[in-house]
Amino acid sequence: MDSLITSAARALAAGDPLGALNRVALRDDAPALALRGIAMAQLGEFTRARVLVRSAARAFGAREAVARARCAVAEAEIALALRDLHWPTKALDAACATLDAHGDRVNAAHARYLSVRRLLLIGRLQDAARALGALDPAALPPALRAAHELMVAGLAMRRLQSEPARAALARARQAAREAGIPALNAEVASATRLLEAPAARQIVRGEERLLLLDEVEAVLESPALVVDACRYVVRDAHTVVSLARRPVLFTLARALAEAWPADVPRDVLIARAFRTKHADETHRARLRVELGRLRSMLRTFAGIDATQRGFVLAPRGPREVVVLAQPVEGEHAALLAFLSDGESWSSSALALASGASQRTVQRALEQLAQTGKVQSFGQGRARRWMTPGVPGFSAMLLLPALLEG
C-alpha cells in the first residue's frame, strides 16, 4: 500500500475525514474509492458515500477478499446511519466470516457491533444481549471499546437498569478519551444526557411530576400498583399484566388509576373508553362488561368497586397507585420517539422498528407533516423523514417496541 493510502487510512481512524480526502480526493483506484467513501460517511454525506463504497467493492479483484469484505462492512454501516434497516444481514455475516478467516479481528468485531446496533434499533433486546455477551472488548482499540460500552449502556437503559447503564457510560467515556475522536466523545455525551433527562411523568393522587430513568426504575421496584402507560401494562414489583392488546381495558385502568383514591363517573369512563360524548344504555351495559373483564385480570392487584356515581379502584393492601405516562403524549408519540434521534428514517424502517404496517406508518407521517412535527426529503424509495429531538426529554420510554416485559 502506498504512503498516501496509508496516511489517509490513519486520518480516518483518528476521525479526520477532511485530512483523508486531501490525500485521495483525486484518485479513482479501489483503495482510494473505499477511503473516500468512508470519509464522506464521516462527513454525513451518506448517499455519496454508499456510491463510492460500492464502486470500490467492484474495483477490488476477486482475489482481494478482505478488501471486498471491508467494503461490505462499510456499506452496512452507511445503511445503518441512513436507517435502512432492511439491508442484507447475510452479506454482513459473510464479510465477518471472511475477515475472521484472514485474521482481521478488529474489522470483524466492528461488523458484529453493527449487527448489535441494528438489533437494538428494531427492539430485539434478547438477541442483542446474546451478541454483546459473546464479544470481548478488552483486546480491541479504544474506539471499538467505546462503541461496545455505548451498546451495553443502550441495552441497559432500554431495560430500565440505570446503574449498569451509568457504569457502561463511564467506561465508554474513558475509552473515547483514549481514542481522541471528537465525534465519539460527542456520542458518549449525548448518551449520558439521556440519564439526566426526564424519562416519564408520574401521576399520583392527581399530582404530576417528571421522573428520571433511575426514578422510573425505583417506582417499578416499589410495592406500588403501577399503571404503565409507556408499555401498556399494570404491574407491581412481582407481577406484570399486559393490556397492550386490550386498549379499552387499559384506558379504563388508567382512568381509574389517575382518579384514585376518588371514583370516576360512569359517563367519564364511557367517554374515555368508547370515545363517545353521548352515552346510552348500551354503552353503560358494555362498560359493565368491560369492567368485569378488567376486574378479573387485575384481581391479584386490586378490586374495582361500584359507587353511587361510578367506579373506584381498590388496591389490595396499603399501597399507592401510580400512573407512569410518557413525558410527551400524542397519537403518534412512538414514531416521534424514533425520529427524535436526529437521524433520517425511511417509512419502511420505521415500520420495522415500531411493529406497525408500512401503510399505517405512512399515514401517520403525513399527518405529522401537516402539523409541522416532521419533514421529509427525497422521493419514492429514497424518501426520508426526520424531526428535531424533543428538547429536554429522554425518548427511552417512548419506545414501547424496544421494551421487553
C-alpha positions in Angstrom: 0.0 0.0 0.0 1.4 3.4 -0.9 2.1 6.2 1.6 -0.9 8.3 0.6 -3.3 5.5 1.2 -1.7 4.6 4.5 -1.8 8.2 5.7 -5.4 8.6 4.6 -6.4 5.5 6.5 -4.7 6.8 9.6 -6.5 10.1 9.3 -9.9 8.3 9.1 -9.0 6.1 12.1 -8.3 9.4 14.0 -11.6 10.9 13.0 -10.1 13.3 10.4 -12.1 12.8 7.2 -11.1 16.1 5.6 -7.4 15.1 6.1 -8.1 11.8 4.4 -9.9 13.4 1.5 -7.0 15.8 1.0 -4.8 12.8 0.3 -7.0 10.7 -2.0 -9.7 13.1 -3.4 -8.3 12.9 -7.0 -7.7 9.2 -7.1 -10.0 6.5 -8.5 -8.2 3.3 -7.7 -10.1 0.9 -5.5 -8.4 1.7 -2.1 -8.8 5.4 -2.7 -12.5 4.9 -3.6 -13.1 3.0 -0.4 -11.3 5.6 1.8 -13.2 8.4 0.0 -16.5 6.6 0.7 -15.7 6.2 4.4 -14.6 9.9 4.6 -17.8 11.0 3.0 -19.8 8.9 5.5 -17.9 10.5 8.4 -18.9 13.9 7.0 -22.6 12.8 6.8 -22.8 12.5 3.0 -24.2 9.0 3.2 -25.7 8.8 -0.3 -22.4 9.7 -2.0 -20.6 7.5 0.5 -22.6 4.5 -0.5 -21.9 5.0 -4.2 -18.2 5.3 -3.6 -18.0 2.2 -1.3 -19.9 0.1 -3.9 -17.6 1.3 -6.6 -14.6 0.3 -4.5 -16.1 -3.2 -3.9 -16.5 -3.7 -7.7 -13.0 -2.3 -8.3 -11.3 -4.8 -6.0 -10.4 -8.0 -7.7 -11.8 -11.4 -6.9 -8.6 -12.3 -5.0 -8.9 -9.3 -2.7 -11.5 -10.9 -0.5 -10.5 -9.0 2.6 -10.8 -5.6 0.9 -14.2 -6.5 -0.5 -15.3 -7.7 2.9 -14.3 -4.4 4.5 -16.3 -2.6 1.8 -19.3 -4.7 2.7 -18.9 -3.7 6.4 -18.6 0.0 5.4 -21.7 -0.2 3.3 -23.6 -1.8 6.2 -22.5 1.0 8.5 -23.7 3.6 6.0 -27.1 1.8 5.7 -27.4 1.9 9.4 -26.7 5.6 9.5 -29.4 6.0 6.8 -31.7 3.9 9.0 -32.0 1.5 6.1 -32.8 -1.5 8.4 -33.6 -3.8 5.5 -30.0 -4.1 4.3 -29.0 -7.8 3.8 -27.6 -9.1 7.1 -26.3 -12.2 5.4 -23.9 -10.1 3.4 -22.5 -8.7 6.7 -22.3 -12.1 8.2 -20.3 -13.4 5.2 -18.0 -10.4 5.4 -17.5 -11.0 9.1 -16.6 -14.7 8.4 -14.1 -13.6 5.7 -12.4 -11.1 8.0 -12.2 -13.7 10.8 -10.7 -16.2 8.4 -8.0 -13.8 7.3 -7.1 -12.6 10.9 -8.7 -9.2 10.7 -10.2 -9.3 14.2 -10.8 -5.6 14.5 -13.0 -5.2 11.4 -14.7 -8.5 12.2 -15.6 -7.1 15.6 -16.8 -3.9 14.0 -19.1 -5.9 11.8 -20.6 -7.7 14.8 -21.2 -4.4 16.6 -23.1 -3.2 13.5 -25.4 -6.2 13.8 -25.9 -5.4 17.5 -26.8 -1.8 16.8 -29.4 -3.0 14.3 -30.9 -5.4 16.8 -31.2 -2.6 19.3 -32.9 -0.3 16.8 -35.6 -2.9 15.9 -36.1 -3.9 19.5 -34.7 -7.4 19.6 -33.1 -6.9 23.0 -32.5 -10.6 23.9 -30.7 -11.2 20.6 -28.7 -8.0 21.1 -27.7 -9.1 24.7 -26.6 -12.5 23.5 -24.5 -11.0 20.7 -22.9 -8.5 23.0 -22.2 -11.2 25.6 -20.2 -13.1 23.0 -17.8 -10.1 22.3 -14.8 -9.3 24.4 -13.7 -5.7 24.0 -10.6 -6.0 26.1 -8.3 -6.6 23.1 -9.9 -4.0 20.8 -8.8 -0.5 20.1 -10.3 2.3 22.2 -12.9 3.4 19.6 -14.4 -0.1 19.4 -14.3 -0.4 23.2 -16.2 2.8 23.4 -18.8 1.5 20.9 -19.1 -1.7 22.9 -19.8 0.2 26.1 -22.3 2.5 24.4 -24.3 -0.5 23.2 -24.1 -2.0 26.7 -25.5 1.3 28.1 -28.2 1.4 25.4 -29.3 -2.1 26.2 -29.3 -1.3 30.0 -31.3 1.9 29.5 -34.0 0.1 27.4 -34.3 -2.4 30.2 -34.5 0.4 32.8 -31.3 -0.6 34.5 -29.8 2.8 35.4 -26.8 1.8 37.4 -25.4 -0.7 34.8 -26.0 2.0 32.2 -24.2 4.6 34.2 -21.2 2.3 34.7 -21.0 1.4 31.0 -21.1 5.1 30.0 -18.2 5.8 32.4 -16.2 3.1 30.6 -17.3 4.4 27.2 -16.2 8.0 28.3 -12.7 6.7 29.2 -12.3 4.7 26.0 -13.5 7.7 23.9 -10.9 9.9 25.5 -8.2 7.4 24.7 -9.4 7.2 21.1 -9.3 11.0 20.8 -12.1 11.2 18.2 -14.4 14.2 18.7 -17.5 12.6 17.2 -17.1 9.6 19.5 -16.9 11.9 22.6 -20.0 13.7 21.4 -21.9 10.4 21.0 -20.9 9.4 24.6 -22.0 12.8 25.9 -25.3 12.5 24.1 -26.0 9.1 25.6 -25.1 10.4 29.0 -27.7 13.2 28.7 -30.4 10.5 28.4 -29.8 9.5 32.0 -30.1 13.2 33.1 -33.3 14.0 31.2 -36.9 13.3 32.3 -38.0 9.9 31.0 -41.6 9.7 32.2 -44.4 11.5 34.1 -45.7 10.2 37.4 -49.3 10.8 38.3 -50.2 10.0 42.0 -53.4 11.3 43.7 -53.9 13.8 40.8 -50.4 15.3 41.1 -47.8 15.1 38.4 -44.1 15.2 38.3 -41.3 14.3 35.9 -39.1 11.3 36.6 -35.5 10.5 35.6 -34.7 7.0 34.4 -33.4 5.8 37.8 -36.6 7.2 39.4 -38.7 5.2 37.0 -36.7 2.1 37.9 -37.4 2.8 41.6 -41.1 3.1 41.1 -41.3 -0.2 39.2 -39.4 -1.9 42.1 -41.6 -0.4 44.8 -44.7 -2.0 46.3 -46.9 0.5 44.4 -49.6 -0.6 41.9 -48.3 0.9 38.7 -50.4 1.5 35.6 -47.6 1.9 33.0 -48.8 3.9 30.0 -45.4 3.6 28.4 -45.7 -0.2 27.9 -49.5 -0.6 28.4 -49.2 -2.9 31.5 -50.4 -3.0 35.0 -47.8 -4.2 37.5 -46.2 -4.3 40.8 -42.7 -5.4 41.7 -43.5 -9.1 41.2 -46.3 -9.4 38.6 -47.0 -7.9 35.2 -50.3 -8.0 33.4 -50.1 -6.8 29.8 -53.1 -4.9 28.4 -51.2 -3.9 25.2 -53.8 -5.9 23.1 -56.7 -4.7 25.2 -56.8 -0.9 24.6 -60.3 -0.4 26.1 -59.3 -2.2 29.3 -56.1 -0.3 29.6 -57.9 3.0 29.1 -60.3 2.1 31.9 -57.4 1.1 34.1 -55.6 4.3 33.5 -58.7 6.5 34.1 -59.4 4.7 37.4 -55.7 4.9 38.5 -55.4 8.7 37.7 -58.5 9.4 39.8 -57.6 7.2 42.7 -58.5 7.3 45.6 -61.5 9.1 44.2 -64.1 7.4 41.9 -64.7 8.1 38.3 -68.2 8.9 37.0 -69.7 6.3 34.6 -70.1 8.9 31.8 -66.4 9.9 32.0 -65.3 6.2 31.8 -67.6 5.7 28.8 -66.3 8.9 27.0 -62.7 7.9 27.5 -63.0 4.2 26.7 -65.5 4.3 23.9 -64.8 7.8 22.6 -68.4 9.0 22.6 -70.0 12.0 24.2 -73.5 10.7 24.2 -73.8 7.6 26.4 -76.9 5.5 26.3 -77.9 2.3 28.0 -76.0 0.1 25.5 -72.8 2.0 26.5 -73.5 1.5 30.2 -74.1 -2.2 29.6 -70.8 -2.5 27.7 -69.0 -0.6 30.4 -70.1 -3.1 33.0 -68.9 -6.0 30.8 -65.5 -4.4 30.2 -65.0 -3.5 33.8 -65.9 -7.1 34.7 -63.1 -8.3 32.4 -60.7 -5.8 33.8 -61.6 -6.8 37.4 -60.9 -10.4 36.5 -57.4 -9.5 35.0 -56.4 -7.3 37.9 -57.8 -9.4 40.7 -54.4 -10.1 42.3 -53.6 -6.3 42.4 -56.9 -4.6 43.1 -60.7 -4.7 43.1 -63.0 -2.4 41.2 -65.9 -1.3 43.3 -69.1 0.4 42.2 -70.0 3.7 43.8 -73.1 5.8 43.6 -71.9 7.8 40.6 -69.3 5.4 39.0 -66.4 3.1 39.9 -63.3 3.3 42.1 -60.0 1.3 42.1 -59.4 -0.5 45.4 -55.8 -1.8 45.6 -55.0 -4.9 47.7 -53.3 -3.8 50.9 -51.8 -0.5 51.8 -50.2 0.7 48.6 -50.0 3.7 46.4 -51.5 3.7 42.9 -49.1 5.3 40.4 -49.6 6.1 36.7 -46.4 6.2 34.6 -47.0 8.2 31.4 -44.9 9.3 28.5 -43.3 12.7 29.1 -44.8 13.9 25.8 -48.0 12.2 24.7 -49.9 12.2 21.5 -51.4 9.9 18.9 -48.1 9.3 17.2 -45.7 9.6 20.1 -43.9 6.4 19.3 -43.0 7.5 15.8 -41.8 10.8 17.1 -39.6 8.9 19.6 -37.8 7.0 16.8 -37.3 10.2 14.8 -36.1 12.2 17.9 -32.6 10.7 17.5 -32.0 13.3 14.8 -31.4 10.7 12.0 -33.3 10.4 8.8 -35.6 7.3 8.6 -37.5 5.7 5.8 -41.1 4.7 6.4 -40.2 1.0 5.9 -37.5 1.3 8.6 -40.0 2.9 11.0 -42.5 0.2 10.3 -39.9 -2.5 11.0 -38.8 -0.8 14.3 -42.3 0.0 15.5 -44.0 -3.2 14.5 -46.7 -1.4 12.5 -47.6 -1.8 8.9 -45.8 0.5 6.4 -49.1 2.0 5.3 -50.1 2.8 8.8 -46.7 4.5 9.3 -47.0 6.4 6.1 -50.4 7.8 7.1 -49.1 8.8 10.5 -46.1 10.6 8.9 -48.3 12.5 6.6 -50.5 13.7 9.5 -47.4 14.7 11.5 -46.0 16.5 8.4 -49.2 18.5 8.1 -48.7 19.8 11.6 -45.0 20.6 11.1 -43.8 18.0 13.5 -41.8 16.1 10.9 -40.3 16.8 7.5 -39.3 14.7 4.6 -36.8 14.9 1.7 -36.2 12.8 -1.3 -38.8 11.0 -3.5 -40.0 7.4 -3.8 -37.9 4.8 -2.1 -35.3 7.4 -1.3 -37.7 9.5 0.8 -36.6 10.0 4.4 -38.3 11.5 7.4 -36.7 13.4 10.3 -37.6 15.8 13.1 -35.6 17.7 15.8 -35.5 15.8 19.1 -37.9 16.7 21.9 -35.8 19.1 23.9 -35.0 18.2 27.5 -36.6 14.8 27.4 -35.4 11.2 27.1 -37.2 9.2 24.4 -36.2 5.9 26.1 -39.7 5.2 27.5 -41.4 6.5 24.3 -40.2 3.3 22.6 -42.7 0.6 23.6 -41.4 -1.7 20.8 -38.0 -1.6 22.4 -39.0 -2.6 25.9 -39.4 -6.2 26.8 -41.6 -7.2 29.7 
